[in-house]
Amino acid sequence: MGYQLLCLDLDGTLLDAKKQLSPEDSAAVRQAWKAGTQICIASGRGAGSAGGYLEKMGVTGSVTALNGGQVVCHGTEIYRAEMTPKTVGAVLQIVKEMGLTGYFNDGEKTLAVNEDEASIRRRLGNDPMLLKTYQVETEESLWEKVAGGRQKIVKISIREDDPERLEEIRKRVEAKAAAGVAKSDVNYLDIFPSGQSKWTGIERLLRHLDIPAGDCVCFGDNENDQEMLVHAGLGIAMGNASPELKAAADRITKPAGACGVAYGIRTWVL
């Protein structure tokens, strides 16, 4: 079967534990692209950050960013969601009460709350491509802009290294904010409009490109990848994926650190 659209998660899938893109995975994606398969990065990251990996791999393609909240097809944005001020305010209150680090993305940049510029630079490894998409904000100034209609938010991420505390944050968000919640990494919790997922973003892209869902293949490793692996024509879980995601997938490839994307593409896609 020839797949027309290849959708790839980034962290833990196309990128290894050190956030590195392997030459072998990059070459396999480029091979699929040259064979006529369209490429899409399906990520919780913003379109600017996620889309940069298409350029790094030497391909043109699309991006389903911010857990389906933003869809960019070959450089043209075809969809952008918006969280309600009430939901954003509820999450900001939780961030304030628990002293959390929160990332509020508007589709163009990430507004970092409770993280200074020096910390951002260390965390991002001084990567210019990523740094240009970040801006430091306070809880008060961000809420003033959101409440006044001057700032829209598409997706929120909260970083917490303690797994038990991360689950406590999830419970608080689910209780106080009308939003969808899913882990995007071991220490990140993503918050977005209810009913939205990477798959809903991919569906918009499929309709735009006039490609049936059965001709789409998706690779992922975490909770926020489950819907796209279930609904795509072929869902491939990484060897490092969660047990729940592996159970939902059609195939399981090698881990991200062992070039699992390349193996999966050459075994089941090409």
Backbone hydrogen bonds, N-H to C=O, Kabsch-Sander energy under -0.5 kcal/mol:
donor,donor_aa,acceptor,acceptor_aa,energy
3,Y,1,M,-0.7
3,Y,269,V,-0.5
4,Q,215,D,-1.8
5,L,215,D,-1.9
6,L,38,Q,-3.2
7,C,5,L,-0.6
7,C,217,V,-3.1
8,L,40,C,-2.6
9,D,219,F,-1.6
12,G,15,L,-1.3
13,T,10,L,-2.4
14,L,9,D,-1.1
14,L,10,L,-0.7
15,L,10,L,-2.8
16,D,20,Q,-2.2
19,K,16,D,-2.3
22,S,14,L,-0.6
22,S,20,Q,-0.6
26,S,22,S,-2.3
27,A,23,P,-2.3
28,A,24,E,-2.0
29,V,25,D,-2.3
30,R,26,S,-2.2
31,Q,27,A,-2.1
32,A,28,A,-2.3
33,W,29,V,-2.4
34,K,30,R,-2.5
35,A,31,Q,-1.3
36,G,33,W,-1.5
37,T,32,A,-2.3
38,Q,4,Q,-3.0
40,C,6,L,-2.8
41,I,62,S,-2.2
42,A,8,L,-2.4
42,A,40,C,-0.6
43,S,41,I,-0.7
43,S,64,T,-2.2
50,A,46,G,-2.8
51,G,47,A,-2.7
52,G,48,G,-0.9
53,Y,50,A,-1.5
54,L,51,G,-1.1
55,E,51,G,-1.1
56,K,52,G,-1.9
57,M,53,Y,-1.7
58,G,54,L,-0.6
58,G,55,E,-0.9
59,V,54,L,-2.5
62,S,39,I,-2.5
63,V,72,V,-2.9
64,T,41,I,-2.9
65,A,63,V,-0.7
65,A,70,Q,-3.0
66,L,45,R,-2.8
67,N,43,S,-1.7
68,G,65,A,-0.6
69,G,65,A,-0.7
69,G,66,L,-1.1
70,Q,65,A,-1.7
71,V,79,Y,-2.4
72,V,63,V,-3.0
73,C,76,T,-2.8
74,H,61,G,-0.7
74,H,72,V,-0.7
76,T,73,C,-1.8
77,E,75,G,-0.5
78,I,71,V,-2.8
79,Y,71,V,-1.3
81,A,69,G,-3.3
83,M,153,I,-3.4
88,V,84,T,-2.3
89,G,85,P,-2.9
90,A,86,K,-2.0
91,V,87,T,-2.1
92,L,88,V,-2.6
93,Q,89,G,-2.0
94,I,90,A,-1.6
95,V,91,V,-2.6
96,K,92,L,-2.2
97,E,93,Q,-2.7
98,M,94,I,-2.3
99,G,95,V,-0.8
100,L,95,V,-2.2
101,T,159,R,-0.7
102,G,100,L,-0.6
102,G,113,V,-1.8
103,Y,157,S,-3.2
104,F,111,L,-2.5
105,N,103,Y,-0.6
105,N,155,K,-3.0
106,D,109,K,-2.0
110,T,133,T,-3.9
111,L,104,F,-2.9
111,L,109,K,-0.5
112,A,110,T,-0.8
112,A,135,Q,-2.8
113,V,102,G,-3.1
113,V,111,L,-0.5
114,N,137,E,-0.7
120,I,116,D,-2.1
121,R,117,E,-2.4
122,R,118,A,-2.0
123,R,119,S,-2.6
124,L,120,I,-2.3
125,G,122,R,-0.9
126,N,121,R,-2.2
127,D,124,L,-1.3
130,L,127,D,-0.7
131,L,127,D,-2.9
132,K,128,P,-1.8
133,T,130,L,-1.7
134,Y,131,L,-1.7
135,Q,110,T,-2.4
137,E,112,A,-2.9
142,L,138,T,-2.2
143,W,139,E,-2.3
144,E,140,E,-2.2
145,K,141,S,-1.7
146,V,142,L,-2.6
147,A,143,W,-3.1
148,G,144,E,-1.4
149,G,146,V,-1.5
150,R,145,K,-2.4
151,Q,145,K,-1.2
154,V,105,N,-3.3
155,K,105,N,-1.6
156,I,191,I,-2.8
157,S,103,Y,-2.6
158,I,189,L,-2.3
159,R,101,T,-1.9
160,E,158,I,-0.5
160,E,187,N,-2.2
166,L,162,D,-2.3
167,E,163,P,-1.7
168,E,164,E,-1.7
169,I,165,R,-2.4
170,R,166,L,-2.0
171,K,167,E,-2.2
172,R,168,E,-2.0
173,V,169,I,-2.6
174,E,170,R,-2.8
175,A,171,K,-1.6
176,K,172,R,-2.0
177,A,173,V,-2.8
179,A,177,A,-1.8
180,G,192,F,-3.4
182,A,190,D,-2.0
184,S,188,Y,-1.4
185,D,188,Y,-1.0
188,Y,185,D,-1.2
189,L,158,I,-2.3
190,D,182,A,-3.2
191,I,156,I,-3.4
192,F,180,G,-2.0
196,Q,193,P,-1.8
198,K,224,N,-0.6
201,G,197,S,-1.6
202,I,198,K,-2.5
203,E,199,W,-2.9
204,R,200,T,-1.5
205,L,201,G,-1.9
206,L,202,I,-3.1
207,R,203,E,-2.4
208,H,204,R,-2.1
209,L,205,L,-2.3
210,D,206,L,-0.9
211,I,206,L,-2.5
215,D,212,P,-1.9
216,C,213,A,-1.7
217,V,5,L,-2.6
218,C,234,L,-2.5
219,F,7,C,-2.3
220,G,236,I,-1.9
224,N,183,K,-1.5
225,D,222,N,-2.3
226,Q,223,E,-1.4
229,L,225,D,-1.9
230,V,226,Q,-2.2
231,H,227,E,-2.4
232,A,228,M,-1.6
233,G,213,A,-1.5
233,G,216,C,-1.2
234,L,216,C,-1.6
236,I,218,C,-3.3
236,I,234,L,-0.5
237,A,235,G,-0.5
237,A,251,R,-2.6
238,M,220,G,-2.0
239,G,254,K,-1.1
241,A,238,M,-1.9
242,S,221,D,-1.5
246,K,242,S,-2.2
247,A,243,P,-2.0
248,A,244,E,-1.1
249,A,245,L,-1.1
249,A,246,K,-0.6
250,D,235,G,-2.3
251,R,235,G,-1.9
253,T,237,A,-2.6
258,A,255,P,-1.4
259,C,256,A,-1.4
260,G,255,P,-1.5
263,Y,259,C,-2.1
264,G,260,G,-2.5
265,I,261,V,-2.6
266,R,262,A,-2.3
267,T,263,Y,-1.8
268,W,264,G,-2.7
269,V,264,G,-0.8
269,V,265,I,-1.3
270,L,265,I,-2.8
